Amino acid sequence: MKYTEALNLDPYNKKLNSVIYSNRALTYMKRSEKVKALQDLNKSLELDPNYMKSLVRRAELNMERQDYTAALNDYSKMQ
């Protein structure tokens, strides 16, 4: 809930909001809420396509979901 509140503080700060979405996604991942986690990671990377933590988390999540093509795509962006 606090991450959602933080997103509303400065909606124009793309870098910060990318981090917040990624952190909220991690909490969803720990709670096995994979769809919500993926949505937040996608939003994080929409705001900052080069945010490494979001790329790693999304790749890991896609591996868990057995979406290997998507995971490989994210891993390839890390080079």
Phi, psi and omega in degrees: 000324181292325177296320178296318177298319181296325179296332182276350183290316181216082185294348183263355180272089186297317182298312181296315181294329175299317178295317181296315177300319180295319179293320178294323177300321179298320178295321176296320179298319180292336178263010179061029176262076190293324181294314178296320179298314180297320178299316180291322178293321176297319179294318178302315182284338173293321180284324180215091185298344183254012181287108189300317182299321179291321177298315180296313182297318180292321177298315178298317179297318179293328174297316178298323181278359182062030173262078189291329178296314179296319179297315179298322177300316178292317179298324181292335178284349184275354184278000000 
